Amino acid sequence: MPVIMGTAGHVDHGKTSLIKALTGIDCDRLVEEQKRGITIELGFAYLDVAPQTRIGIVDVPGHERFVKNMVAGAAGIDFVLLVVAADEGVMPQTREHVEICTLLGIRTGIVALTKVDAVEPEWLELVQDEVRGYLAGTFLAEAPMIPVSAHSGQGLDALRAAIAQVAAGFGPYRRSDLFRLPVDRVFTMKGHGTVVTGTSISGAVHVGEEVRIYPGTHRAKVRAIQVHGRPADVALAGERTAINLQGVEVADIARGDVLAAPDSLFPSAVWDVEISCLPSAPRGIRHRTEVHLHHGAREILARVHLLDRERLLPGERAMVQMHLPEPLPSVFGDRCIVRSFSPLRTIAGGRIVNPLGRRLRRKPEAVAALEALAQAEGETLILAQLELAAAAGRSFAELRVLTDVETKALERALQLLASRQQAFLFDRDERRWVGAAVVARLEAECLAVVAALHAKEPLRATISRAELVSSWGRELSPRLAHFVIERLVRSGALAAEGDGVRLFSHQVELGERQSELKERLVYLFAETALMPPSLKALGEHDIDPKAAAPMVRMLLEEGVLIKVSEDLVFHAPAVAALVERVQAYLTEHADMGPAEFRELAGGITRKYSIPLLEYLDKTKVTLRVGDRRQLRRR
């Protein structure tokens, strides 16, 4: 299984020289680095510790001016080789690098005491005690400490053996299958075009596959791959990788961008982060403080929004929101480093618990929801993310990012939750899921909306589904709304009648006056047949239009009346009889003009004939050709 080792330590403590002595590879590739004798950019090497076992090595700069480059390299490593010069001992960047590795979640490493050939044995013993004392309480407290000399070769065999032993301690494949490669270098190679390098965080990429460069929209094809300097058909998680890309220029990619499969990541301008402020931070972090945020190989300015306090003190932990200047991709569990704006120094680090955050109000329940996310795992994490997403729900692709769970494991977990009625797939096209608690709240809301509509118009037998959704009072996916309605129908809480629904207990009961009004309306529209009064003109027949409106709606729902235009309704039997006459006429004649239609309709005027003809067209009884109608063949 691929394993990456990274170096850490103060400037000029011999990290690059030690790696060259171990591997034969000089990581200082830049002319300026070789001229000045210090590492500026990330360097890369590899070490074969056993047959078929090659360890990738990331050599980071030690100078305080290049800590941002150190963080970019440390983001993808599995264990650290802390280098401390025996003639100087623990120095400022020794401390900062250890703090950064701790904040990035690195839990294993080795300590190499370099330049031992330049000090006396008594001094070496003192330095060993000093280093052990400093490392007490850190993740390197029990790490093997090996005196070495890159110049004489002393201790190199012991160091190789220690590296092989630590590397062997990493179990089998432990990352998700969501391919991500943060880009730490991009350049042009003559005859090949654009090349990017980085450490694959998770997943795998094959030659010939399409990738997207996030957070942008450029897509490219993987033309060729090198892993640790060797050509390969596939790059796996944990491998130092160079990828030759086809279809993009160097200008299209920047350090910090992420290669991933198209439509697999979802950049966001808000991240919810569990953050820890270092005890050594001088002032802590105030609400809305601007900081340098390091994530993967990217450094950006961001604002820290504290959710439950005005200031995060040194040594404290809190749930915060990182507000970014542009949407950027991340995944649940990713680590990030926070450095103060000025002076530049590491002050905190965090773990991303929601990479698809939205701006939250500073309320205790918001903090509690994020705390639940930080503690959750497996099925509990899926449910917590669905609860946080509320009625928006989450697609399967989003849940991969929100849980960092391997695809097949996530599919199994969702099916299990569905079988328990704890999560529901409400949109099969987008594979979108919603939590049971959210559905329960929506069901209660839906019943309340239907009850309110019944109370407002008690003479309406049912409420159309479209009207119900529009009356819900919140932005809701139509598919989720209809999913909730159908659940209520199946459970018996709602009764369905055609396109309408009603509370199971709702029945229309007419009083004496209402029954009388209904009878008058039926008689009026039956009597006037194809020349009925407009709804606004009901007053001419001693009927109050306002009082008649709900009764007319009831008659429309019952099918006694038919609405032909905004202000015209007809007696349904009269229209049905007209349709039969029109169909019989057009069966014997090729077409029909307005004059023939008016004659078939009993000599009605244009006021009625035009709306009726349009109604026949709309209901696909007739087909308009110019000014004439033909029978529409079904």
C-alpha positions in Angstrom: 0.0 0.0 0.0 1.4 3.5 -0.9 2.8 5.4 2.1 4.2 9.0 2.1 6.8 10.3 4.6 7.3 14.0 5.0 10.2 15.8 6.6 9.9 18.5 9.2 12.4 20.7 11.1 14.2 24.0 11.4 16.1 25.6 8.5 19.6 24.3 7.9 19.1 21.2 10.2 20.0 19.0 7.3 16.7 17.6 6.0 17.6 17.7 2.3 21.1 16.4 2.9 19.7 13.5 4.9 17.2 12.6 2.2 19.9 12.7 -0.4 22.1 10.4 1.8 19.1 8.0 2.2 17.9 7.9 -1.4 20.6 9.4 -3.6 18.1 12.0 -4.8 18.8 15.8 -4.4 15.4 17.4 -3.6 16.8 20.9 -4.1 16.1 21.2 -7.8 15.9 25.0 -8.1 19.1 26.9 -9.0 18.3 29.4 -6.2 18.0 26.5 -3.7 21.4 25.1 -4.7 23.0 28.6 -4.7 21.6 29.6 -1.3 21.9 26.2 0.3 18.3 26.2 1.6 15.1 24.6 0.5 12.5 27.0 -0.8 10.0 24.7 -2.6 8.8 21.2 -2.0 11.2 18.5 -3.0 10.3 14.9 -3.8 12.2 11.6 -3.5 11.5 7.9 -2.8 13.0 5.1 -0.8 12.7 1.4 -1.6 12.5 -0.3 1.9 11.6 -3.8 0.7 10.9 -5.5 -2.6 7.8 -4.0 -4.2 7.7 -1.4 -1.4 8.5 2.1 -2.3 7.9 5.0 0.1 7.3 8.5 -1.3 9.1 11.3 0.5 8.1 15.0 0.6 11.0 17.3 1.6 9.6 20.6 3.0 11.3 23.9 3.5 12.4 24.8 7.0 12.8 28.6 6.8 10.0 30.5 8.5 9.4 32.5 5.2 8.4 29.2 3.5 6.1 27.7 6.1 3.2 28.0 3.6 5.2 25.6 1.3 5.8 23.3 4.2 2.1 23.1 4.9 1.3 22.4 1.3 3.7 19.4 1.4 2.6 18.1 4.9 -1.1 18.0 3.9 -0.8 14.6 2.2 1.8 12.7 4.3 1.2 9.6 6.5 4.1 10.0 8.9 6.8 12.5 9.6 10.6 12.4 9.9 11.4 15.2 12.3 15.0 16.4 11.8 16.8 18.2 14.6 20.4 19.2 14.3 22.5 17.9 17.2 24.6 21.1 17.3 21.5 23.4 17.7 18.7 21.3 19.3 15.1 22.4 19.3 14.5 25.7 17.3 11.5 27.9 16.4 10.6 26.0 13.2 11.1 22.7 15.0 8.2 23.8 17.3 6.0 25.2 14.6 6.4 22.2 12.3 5.5 19.8 15.1 2.4 22.0 15.9 1.4 21.9 12.2 1.8 18.1 11.9 -0.3 17.8 15.1 -3.0 20.0 13.7 -3.0 18.1 10.4 -3.8 14.9 12.3 -0.4 13.2 11.8 0.0 10.6 14.6 3.2 8.7 13.8 6.9 9.6 13.1 10.6 9.3 13.6 13.1 11.7 15.1 16.5 12.0 13.3 19.3 13.8 15.2 21.5 15.0 12.4 25.1 16.3 12.3 26.1 14.0 15.1 29.7 13.9 13.7 30.0 17.6 14.6 29.3 17.3 18.4 30.8 15.5 21.4 29.0 12.4 22.9 28.2 14.4 26.1 26.6 17.2 24.0 24.7 14.7 22.0 23.3 13.2 25.2 22.2 16.6 26.4 20.4 17.3 23.0 18.7 14.0 23.2 17.3 14.8 26.6 16.2 18.3 25.4 14.4 16.9 22.4 12.8 14.1 24.5 11.6 16.7 27.0 10.1 19.0 24.3 8.4 16.1 22.6 6.8 14.8 25.8 3.1 15.0 25.4 3.2 15.3 21.6 2.5 12.5 19.1 6.3 12.0 18.8 6.7 11.3 22.5 7.4 7.6 21.9 8.9 8.0 18.5 12.3 6.3 17.8 15.2 8.8 18.0 18.1 7.9 15.8 21.5 9.8 15.7 22.7 10.1 12.1 25.2 11.9 9.9 24.5 12.5 6.2 28.2 13.2 5.8 29.7 10.1 7.4 26.8 7.7 6.9 26.5 7.0 10.6 23.0 5.7 11.6 21.6 5.6 8.1 21.0 1.9 8.1 19.2 2.2 11.5 17.1 5.1 10.1 16.2 3.0 7.0 15.1 0.2 9.2 13.0 2.5 11.4 11.3 4.0 8.3 10.5 0.5 7.0 9.0 -0.5 10.3 6.8 2.6 10.6 5.7 2.2 7.0 4.8 -1.4 7.6 2.5 -0.4 10.5 0.0 1.3 8.1 -2.8 -1.1 7.5 -4.4 -2.0 4.2 -6.3 0.6 2.1 -7.7 3.1 4.5 -8.9 6.0 2.3 -12.2 6.6 0.5 -12.5 6.0 -3.3 -13.2 9.6 -4.0 -10.2 10.6 -6.2 -8.5 13.8 -5.1 -5.1 15.2 -6.0 -4.2 18.6 -4.6 -1.8 20.2 -7.1 1.5 21.5 -5.6 3.3 22.0 -8.9 2.3 22.8 -12.5 4.6 23.1 -15.4 5.1 22.4 -19.1 7.3 19.6 -20.3 8.6 19.9 -23.8 6.9 17.4 -26.1 4.3 16.5 -23.5 2.4 19.7 -22.5 0.9 20.5 -19.1 2.0 18.4 -16.2 0.8 18.6 -12.6 2.2 16.9 -9.5 0.8 16.2 -6.1 0.1 13.5 -3.5 -3.2 11.6 -4.1 -5.3 12.0 -1.0 -7.8 9.3 -1.9 -9.2 7.2 -4.7 -7.4 6.4 -7.9 -7.1 7.8 -11.4 -6.3 5.9 -14.6 -4.8 6.9 -17.9 -7.5 7.9 -20.3 -9.9 9.1 -17.7 -11.5 12.6 -17.6 -10.8 14.9 -14.7 -11.9 18.4 -13.6 -9.7 21.0 -12.2 -11.5 22.4 -9.1 -12.7 25.0 -8.1 -12.7 26.0 -11.8 -14.6 24.3 -14.6 -11.8 23.2 -16.9 -11.8 19.5 -17.8 -8.9 17.5 -19.1 -8.0 14.0 -20.1 -5.2 12.1 -18.3 -2.7 11.4 -21.1 0.0 9.8 -18.9 0.9 9.1 -15.3 4.1 8.7 -13.4 4.3 7.4 -9.8 7.5 8.1 -7.9 9.2 8.7 -11.2 8.0 5.5 -13.0 5.4 5.3 -15.7 2.1 3.8 -14.5 -1.4 3.2 -15.7 -3.0 4.1 -12.4 -2.2 6.4 -9.5 -3.5 5.3 -6.1 -4.1 7.1 -2.9 -0.9 7.9 -1.0 1.3 8.0 -4.0 3.4 10.9 -5.2 2.0 11.4 -8.7 2.8 13.4 -11.8 0.0 13.6 -14.4 0.3 14.7 -18.0 -3.0 16.5 -18.9 -4.5 16.9 -22.3 -6.9 19.7 -23.1 -5.7 22.4 -20.6 -2.9 24.9 -20.5 -0.6 25.7 -17.6 -2.4 29.0 -17.2 -5.7 27.1 -16.5 -4.2 25.5 -13.3 -2.7 26.9 -10.2 -1.1 25.5 -7.1 -3.8 24.6 -4.7 -6.3 23.5 -7.3 -7.6 19.9 -7.0 -7.9 17.2 -9.6 -11.0 15.0 -9.2 -13.6 13.3 -11.3 -16.2 15.6 -12.9 -19.3 16.3 -10.7 -17.6 14.7 -7.6 -16.8 17.8 -5.6 -18.9 20.7 -4.6 -17.0 24.0 -3.9 -18.5 26.1 -1.1 -17.7 29.6 0.2 -18.6 28.5 3.8 -17.0 25.6 5.7 -18.0 24.4 9.2 -14.9 23.6 11.1 -14.0 22.2 14.5 -11.0 24.4 15.4 -8.4 24.1 18.1 -6.3 27.2 19.1 -2.8 26.4 20.0 -1.8 27.0 23.6 1.2 28.9 22.2 -0.9 31.3 20.2 -0.2 34.8 21.6 -3.7 36.3 21.5 -6.2 33.7 20.4 -8.7 34.4 17.7 -11.5 37.1 17.7 -14.8 36.8 16.0 -14.5 37.8 12.3 -10.7 37.8 12.4 -9.0 37.6 9.0 -6.5 34.7 8.8 -4.3 32.8 6.4 -6.1 29.5 5.9 -4.1 26.5 4.5 -6.0 23.5 3.1 -4.3 20.9 0.9 -1.9 22.8 -1.2 -3.8 26.0 -1.1 -3.4 29.2 1.0 -6.2 31.8 1.1 -7.4 34.6 3.2 -10.5 33.8 5.2 -12.6 35.1 8.1 -13.2 33.1 11.2 -16.8 33.4 12.4 -17.2 32.2 16.0 -20.6 30.9 16.7 -20.8 30.9 20.5 -18.2 33.4 21.7 -16.4 36.6 20.9 -12.9 35.2 21.3 -11.3 31.8 21.1 -8.6 31.7 23.7 -5.3 29.8 23.4 -5.8 26.2 24.2 -9.6 26.3 23.5 -11.6 24.4 21.0 -14.8 25.6 19.2 -17.1 25.1 16.3 -16.6 27.9 13.8 -17.5 28.9 10.3 -14.8 29.8 7.8 -16.0 32.3 5.3 -13.9 32.1 2.1 -13.5 34.7 -0.6 -14.5 32.1 -3.3 -16.1 28.7 -3.3 -13.5 26.0 -2.7 -13.8 22.2 -2.5 -13.2 20.1 0.6 -14.4 16.9 2.1 -15.5 15.9 5.6 -12.6 15.2 7.9 -10.1 17.3 5.9 -7.6 19.1 8.0 -6.7 22.8 7.7 -4.1 25.2 9.3 -4.8 28.7 10.5 -2.0 31.3 10.6 -2.4 34.8 11.9 -2.6 37.6 9.3 0.3 39.5 10.9 2.8 38.5 12.1 2.7 35.3 10.2 2.6 32.4 12.6 0.6 29.2 13.1 -2.1 29.8 15.7 -4.7 27.1 15.2 -5.8 24.1 13.1 -9.1 22.4 12.4 -11.1 19.5 11.0 -13.8 20.3 8.5 -17.1 18.7 9.6 -19.3 20.3 6.9 -17.7 21.2 3.6 -21.1 22.4 2.2 -21.9 24.9 4.9 -24.4 27.8 4.8 -24.2 30.9 6.9 -25.6 30.2 10.3 -26.9 32.5 13.0 -25.1 32.5 16.3 -27.5 30.2 18.1 -26.9 27.4 20.6 -28.8 24.9 18.4 -26.5 25.7 15.4 -23.4 24.9 17.6 -25.1 21.7 18.9 -25.8 20.5 15.4 -22.1 20.9 14.4 -20.9 19.3 17.6 -23.1 16.3 16.7 -21.4 16.1 13.3 -18.0 16.3 14.8 -18.7 13.3 17.0 -20.7 11.2 14.5 -19.5 8.4 12.2 -21.0 5.8 9.9 -24.8 5.8 9.8 -25.0 8.4 12.5 -22.9 10.8 10.4 -25.2 10.3 7.4 -28.3 11.0 9.4 -26.6 14.1 11.0 -25.7 15.5 7.6 -29.3 14.9 6.3 -30.7 16.6 9.4 -28.4 19.6 8.8 -29.4 19.7 5.1 -33.1 19.9 6.2 -35.6 20.0 3.3 -32.9 20.5 0.7 -31.8 16.9 1.1 -28.5 15.6 -0.2 -27.6 13.8 -3.4 -25.5 10.6 -3.2 -22.6 12.5 -4.7 -22.9 15.2 -2.0 -23.1 12.5 0.7 -19.8 11.1 -0.5 -18.2 14.5 0.2 -20.1 15.0 3.5 -19.1 11.7 5.0 -15.9 10.6 3.2 -17.3 7.1 3.2 -16.3 4.6 0.4 -19.0 4.3 -2.3 -20.1 0.8 -1.7 -20.2 1.2 2.0 -22.3 4.4 1.6 -24.7 2.6 -0.6 -25.1 -0.2 1.9 -25.6 2.3 4.7 -28.3 4.2 2.9 -30.2 1.0 2.0 -30.1 0.0 5.6 -31.3 3.4 6.7 -34.1 3.2 4.1 -35.1 -0.2 5.3 -35.4 1.2 8.8 -37.4 4.2 7.6 -34.7 6.5 8.8 -33.8 8.0 5.4 -35.8 8.3 2.2 -34.8 8.4 -1.5 -37.2 11.0 -2.8 -35.6 11.8 -6.2 -34.3 8.8 -8.1 -33.0 10.8 -11.0 -30.6 12.8 -8.8 -30.3 10.0 -6.2 -31.4 12.6 -3.6 -32.0 11.6 0.0 -33.8 13.2 3.0 -33.8 12.3 6.7 -36.8 10.8 8.5 -37.0 13.6 11.0 -37.2 16.1 8.2 -40.0 14.1 6.5 -41.9 14.0 9.8 -41.7 17.8 10.1 -42.8 18.3 6.5 -45.7 15.9 6.9 -46.9 17.9 9.9 -46.5 21.1 7.9 -48.5 19.6 5.0 -51.4 18.6 7.1 -51.5 22.0 8.7 -51.5 23.7 5.3 -54.4 21.5 4.1 -56.3 22.2 7.3 -55.9 25.9 6.9 -57.1 25.8 3.2 -60.1 23.7 4.3 -60.9 26.3 7.0 -60.5 29.2 4.5 -62.8 27.5 1.9 -64.9 24.9 3.6 -67.0 24.3 0.5 -64.1 23.0 -1.5 -64.0 19.2 -1.4 -60.3 18.9 -2.3 -57.2 20.9 -2.7 -55.2 20.4 -5.9 -51.6 19.2 -5.4 -50.2 22.1 -7.3 -52.1 24.6 -5.1 -51.0 22.7 -1.9 -47.3 22.9 -2.9 -47.6 26.6 -3.8 -49.3 27.3 -0.4 -46.7 25.5 1.6 -44.9 28.7 2.5 -41.3 27.6 1.9 -39.1 26.8 -1.0 -39.4 23.1 -1.5 -38.4 20.7 -4.2 -41.6 19.7 -6.1 -40.4 16.1 -6.0 -40.0 16.2 -2.2 -43.4 17.9 -1.7 -45.2 15.3 -3.8 -43.2 12.5 -2.0 -44.5 13.8 1.3 -48.1 14.2 0.0 -48.1 10.6 -1.3 -46.8 9.3 2.0 -49.7 11.0 3.7 -52.2 9.5 1.2 -50.8 6.0 1.7 -50.9 6.4 5.5 -54.6 7.6 5.3 -54.0 11.0 6.8 -55.0 12.5 3.4 -57.6 11.2 1.0 -56.9 11.5 -2.7 -59.7 12.3 -5.2 -58.3 12.7 -8.7 -55.6 15.4 -8.7 -56.9 16.7 -5.4 -56.4 15.8 -1.8 -58.3 16.5 1.5 -58.0 15.7 5.1 -59.6 12.3 5.6 -62.0 13.8 8.1 -63.0 16.7 5.8 -66.6 16.6 4.4 -68.4 19.4 2.7 -71.7 20.1 4.4 -74.1 22.6 2.9 -76.5 24.7 5.0 -80.1 25.4 3.8 -79.2 28.6 2.1 -76.0 27.2 0.5 -78.1 24.2 -0.9 -80.6 26.7 -2.3 -77.8 28.7 -3.9 -76.3 25.6 -5.4 -79.6 24.6 -7.0 -80.2 28.1 -8.4 -76.7 28.0 -10.0 -77.2 24.6 -11.5 -80.6 25.6 -12.9 -79.3 28.9 -14.3 -76.4 27.4 -16.2 -78.5 24.5 -17.4 -81.1 26.9 -18.6 -78.7 29.2 -20.4 -76.7 26.3 -21.8 -74.2 27.6 -24.4 -74.9 31.3 -23.6 -74.4 31.5 -19.9 -73.9 34.7 -17.9 -70.3 35.6 -17.1 -69.3 35.1 -13.5 -69.1 38.9 -13.0 -72.7 39.3 -14.4 -74.4 36.9 -11.9 -75.8 39.9 -10.1 -78.1 40.5 -13.0 -79.8 37.2 -12.0 -80.1 38.2 -8.3 -77.0 36.1 -7.3 -74.2 37.7 -5.3 -71.0 36.9 -7.3 -68.8 36.9 -4.2 -71.2 34.4 -2.4 -71.4 32.3 -5.6 -67.6 32.0 -6.2 -67.0 29.0 -3.7 -70.2 27.3 -4.9 -69.1 27.6 -8.6 -65.8 26.1 -7.6 -67.6 23.2 -6.0 -69.6 22.6 -9.1 -66.5 22.7 -11.2 -64.8 20.1 -9.0 -67.9 18.0 -9.2 -67.9 18.2 -13.0 -71.3 19.9 -13.2 -69.8 23.0 -14.7 -66.8 23.3 -17.1 -64.5 26.4 -17.1 -63.9 27.5 -20.7 -62.2 30.9 -20.0 -61.3 33.1 -17.1 -64.9 34.5 -16.8 -67.0 31.9 -18.6 -68.2 28.6 -17.2 -70.7 26.3 -19.0 -73.1 23.5 -18.0 -71.1 20.4 -18.6 -73.9 18.4 -20.3 -74.5 21.2 -22.7 -70.8 21.3 -23.7 -70.7 17.4 -24.0 -73.7 17.5 -26.3 -72.0 20.2 -28.4 -68.8 18.1 -28.7 -70.9 15.2 -30.0 -72.5 17.4 -32.7 -69.1 18.8 -33.7 -67.6 15.3 -34.0 -70.6 14.0 -36.0 -70.4 17.0 -38.4 -66.6 16.7 -38.9 -67.0 13.0 -39.5 -69.1 13.8 -42.6 -67.3 17.1 -43.6 -63.6 17.8 -44.2 -63.6 20.9 -42.0 -65.7 23.4 -40.2 -65.7 27.2 -40.2 -66.9 29.7 -37.5 -70.3 30.1 -39.2 -71.0 26.4 -39.3 -69.9 26.1 -35.6 -72.2 28.8 -34.5 -75.1 27.1 -36.3 -74.2 23.8 -34.6 -74.2 25.6 -31.2 -77.7 27.0 -31.7 -76.8 30.4 -33.1 -74.6 31.6 -30.3 -72.7 34.9 -30.7 -68.9 35.4 -31.1 -68.7 36.2 -27.3 -69.3 32.4 -26.8 -68.2 30.8 -30.0 -64.6 32.0 -29.9 -63.9 30.7 -26.3 -65.7 27.4 -27.1 -63.7 26.9 -30.3 -60.5 27.5 -28.3 -61.6 25.1 -25.7 -62.2 22.4 -28.3 -58.7 23.0 -29.7 -57.2 22.8 -26.2 -59.1 19.6 -25.3 -57.9 18.1 -28.6 -61.4 17.7 -30.1 -60.5 19.9 -33.0 -57.4 21.0 -34.9 -57.2 24.5 -36.1 -56.0 25.0 -39.7 -56.1 28.7 -40.6 -59.6 29.9 -39.8 -61.2 26.4 -40.0 -61.2 23.3 -37.8 -60.7 19.7 -38.6 -61.4 16.7 -36.5 -58.3 15.7 -34.5 -57.5 12.1 -35.1 -56.6 10.3 -31.8 
